[in-house]
Amino acid sequence: MKIADASILSPRSVRLPAGAGPQTRSAEFASVLGRIDAESMTAEERAAQGARDLVSVALVQPALKAFRQSNGASGPFAPNQAERTFRGMMDATFAQRLVQGGRWPLVDRVARTLLRQGQEASVAAAEPPVQDAPPASGEGLKRS
């Protein structure tokens, strides 16, 4: 490697995607560790995040895996051991960024469904359980 080539690897040459500042990166890291405070999020935000995660894991990630398995490259273009080892993590990260970076109608629909089901469950939990009323005096009793 030449000294001139080393400048390619310098941190200054790495460009982050638009909107991927330090706060975004730390939020991504915290979400991976599971340390995002769900209490500070509104119900809509929790539903949207859950919908993004679901679509990312259940739809986009398997599609990326299928695309990578269909790669018929041979020789020097075939994936090496490191690529085969880390492709699952790369697919997961890429799927999350794809879903978070765009407007997916499916994500919106799933979020609305999650929010509606959550509201219905909270209403059902808030209602007192219905108990059968005891029969009025003499009614419902069998005479022998």
C-alpha positions as CSV (number, residue, x, y, z in Angstrom):
1,M,0.0,0.0,0.0
2,K,1.3,3.4,-0.9
3,I,1.2,6.4,1.4
4,A,-1.2,8.1,-1.1
5,D,-3.6,5.2,-0.8
6,A,-3.8,5.6,3.0
7,S,-5.7,8.8,2.6
8,I,-8.6,6.8,1.2
9,L,-9.0,5.1,4.6
10,S,-8.8,8.3,6.6
11,P,-11.9,9.2,8.7
12,R,-12.2,12.5,6.9
13,S,-12.8,10.7,3.6
14,V,-15.8,8.8,4.9
15,R,-19.1,10.4,4.1
16,L,-22.1,9.7,6.2
17,P,-25.5,9.5,4.6
18,A,-27.7,12.5,4.8
19,G,-29.3,12.8,8.3
20,A,-26.8,10.3,9.8
21,G,-25.2,12.6,12.3
22,P,-24.0,11.7,15.8
23,Q,-27.4,11.7,17.3
24,T,-28.8,9.3,14.6
25,R,-25.8,7.0,15.0
26,S,-26.1,6.9,18.8
27,A,-29.9,6.3,18.5
28,E,-29.2,3.4,16.1
29,F,-26.6,1.9,18.6
30,A,-29.0,2.3,21.5
31,S,-31.8,0.6,19.6
32,V,-29.5,-2.3,18.9
33,L,-28.7,-2.6,22.6
34,G,-32.4,-2.3,23.4
35,R,-31.9,0.8,25.5
36,I,-34.4,3.0,23.9
37,D,-36.8,4.3,26.5
38,A,-40.2,3.2,25.3
39,E,-41.9,5.3,28.0
40,S,-40.7,8.5,26.4
41,M,-42.2,7.5,23.0
42,T,-45.8,8.2,22.2
43,A,-48.1,5.3,21.2
44,E,-47.9,6.4,17.6
45,E,-44.1,6.4,17.6
46,R,-44.0,3.0,19.2
47,A,-46.5,1.6,16.6
48,A,-44.5,3.2,13.8
49,Q,-41.2,1.8,15.1
50,G,-42.7,-1.6,15.6
51,A,-44.1,-1.5,12.1
52,R,-40.7,-0.5,10.6
53,D,-39.0,-3.3,12.5
54,L,-41.6,-5.9,11.4
55,V,-41.4,-4.9,7.7
56,S,-37.6,-4.8,7.8
57,V,-37.3,-8.3,9.4
58,A,-40.2,-10.1,7.8
59,L,-40.1,-8.7,4.3
60,V,-37.0,-6.8,3.3
61,Q,-34.3,-8.9,5.0
62,P,-35.5,-12.2,3.5
63,A,-35.7,-10.6,0.1
64,L,-32.1,-9.4,0.4
65,K,-31.0,-12.9,1.5
66,A,-32.7,-14.4,-1.6
67,F,-30.9,-11.9,-3.8
68,R,-27.5,-12.7,-2.3
69,Q,-28.1,-16.4,-2.6
70,S,-28.9,-16.0,-6.3
71,N,-25.5,-14.5,-6.9
72,G,-23.8,-16.9,-9.4
73,A,-20.5,-15.1,-9.4
74,S,-17.4,-17.2,-9.8
75,G,-13.7,-16.8,-9.3
76,P,-12.5,-13.5,-8.0
77,F,-16.0,-12.0,-7.9
78,A,-17.5,-14.7,-5.6
79,P,-18.1,-13.8,-2.0
80,N,-15.2,-14.5,0.3
81,Q,-15.3,-16.0,3.8
82,A,-15.6,-12.6,5.5
83,E,-18.5,-11.6,3.3
84,R,-20.3,-14.8,3.9
85,T,-19.8,-14.4,7.6
86,F,-21.1,-10.9,7.9
87,R,-23.7,-10.8,5.2
88,G,-26.6,-11.4,7.6
89,M,-25.6,-8.4,9.7
90,M,-25.2,-6.3,6.6
91,D,-28.6,-7.4,5.3
92,A,-30.2,-6.6,8.6
93,T,-28.7,-3.1,8.7
94,F,-29.4,-2.4,5.1
95,A,-33.0,-3.6,5.5
96,Q,-33.5,-1.3,8.5
97,R,-32.1,1.7,6.6
98,L,-34.2,1.0,3.6
99,V,-37.4,0.9,5.6
100,Q,-36.5,3.9,7.7
101,G,-35.3,6.0,4.8
102,G,-38.4,5.8,2.7
103,R,-42.1,6.1,2.8
104,W,-43.5,2.6,2.8
105,P,-47.3,2.4,2.6
106,L,-47.1,-1.1,4.1
107,V,-45.3,0.3,7.2
108,D,-48.1,3.0,7.6
109,R,-50.8,0.3,7.3
110,V,-49.1,-2.0,9.8
111,A,-48.6,1.0,12.2
112,R,-52.3,1.9,12.0
113,T,-53.3,-1.7,12.7
114,L,-51.0,-1.9,15.7
115,L,-52.2,1.3,17.0
116,R,-55.9,0.4,16.6
117,Q,-55.3,-3.0,18.2
118,G,-53.4,-1.4,21.1
119,Q,-56.2,1.0,21.7
120,E,-58.8,-1.7,21.6
121,A,-56.8,-3.8,24.1
122,S,-56.4,-0.8,26.5
123,V,-60.2,-0.1,26.3
124,A,-60.9,-3.8,27.0
125,A,-58.5,-3.8,29.9
126,A,-60.0,-0.7,31.4
127,E,-63.6,-2.0,31.4
128,P,-64.5,-4.0,34.5
129,P,-65.3,-7.6,33.9
130,V,-68.9,-8.5,33.4
131,Q,-70.3,-10.7,36.1
132,D,-73.5,-12.6,36.0
133,A,-76.0,-11.0,38.3
134,P,-77.5,-13.2,41.0
135,P,-81.1,-14.2,40.2
136,A,-83.8,-12.1,41.6
137,S,-85.6,-13.5,44.7
138,G,-87.4,-16.7,43.7
139,E,-86.6,-16.4,40.0
140,G,-84.6,-19.2,38.5
141,L,-84.9,-21.5,41.4
142,K,-86.4,-24.9,40.8
143,R,-89.1,-26.2,43.0
144,S,-89.0,-29.7,44.1
